[in-house]
């Protein structure tokens, strides 16, 4: 049975109870979502589209390894989190 629900179940399509720790621990799900988003951002930096008429490429993005982009995003997120937050 496949199901997807709240954030604790976001990345689990539990077919036969194989991965119950994903649905019972929402913090783990947040970690999975965060890393998934960083990989997605890194792959977006490497995006290219060529169809004969249109050529959309970013040379720097294609030459740099995905691990470097993930590191850049982790450092950027860490630096943003160092800024103070003014509450109310």
N, C-alpha and C positions, 0 to 999 in steps of 0.2 A: 504494500500500500504506500503510495507516494503522498507526501504532505509537505506543505511549506506554510509557515505561519509567522509569528512574531520574530524579532531579531534573533532570538535564540535558535530559531529553526530556519533562518534565512538561507544558509548554505547547506542545509541537509535535506536531501530527498531520501529519507530513511526507508529503504525497501523492505527490510526484515528485522529492524532493530539492531543493525550492524554497528551503528555509530551513536549510541545513546548519549555519550558524553557531550556531543555537539548540541543536542537539544536541551540538556539539563544544565548547561553552563553558558549563560549569555555572554560572560566576559571572554570566553574562548571564541565565541562567534564574532565579537567585536574585533578581536585580534585577527581573525581570518579575513573579515571584511576590510580592515585597514591594510593588511598586506596585499590583498587582492586589488585594492584601489591603487596602491603604489605601483604594482606591476602593470596595471592598466595605463597609468600615467606614463610610465617608462615606454611602453609599447606605442603610445600615442606620439611620443617624441620621435619615434622611428618611422612614423607613418609616411607612406608614399603612394601616389595614385597616378598611374599612366594608362591612358586608354587610346592613344593615337592622336587625339585632338587636344587633350588636357594633360599637362605634366605638372603635378604637384609633388615636389620632393624637397626635403630639407637635408642638404648634404651633411651637415654636422650631426644631425640626429641619426642618420644612417650609419655613420662611421663610428659613433660612440657605442660601447657595449651597454646592454640593458642594465647590468649590475651597477654601472657608473651612474646611470639615471636614477636608479632606486636609491643609491647613496646620496645623491644630490637632493632628492625629495625628502629623505629622512633628516638630513642636516637642515634643510629649509623648515621642515615642520618643527624640529627641535628649537631652532632659533625663534620662530614665531611664538612658541610656547614660553619663551623666556620673557616676553613683554608682559608688563603688569596689566592687570584687568581692573578697571574701576567699576565697582558695584554701587549702584544706586545713589 
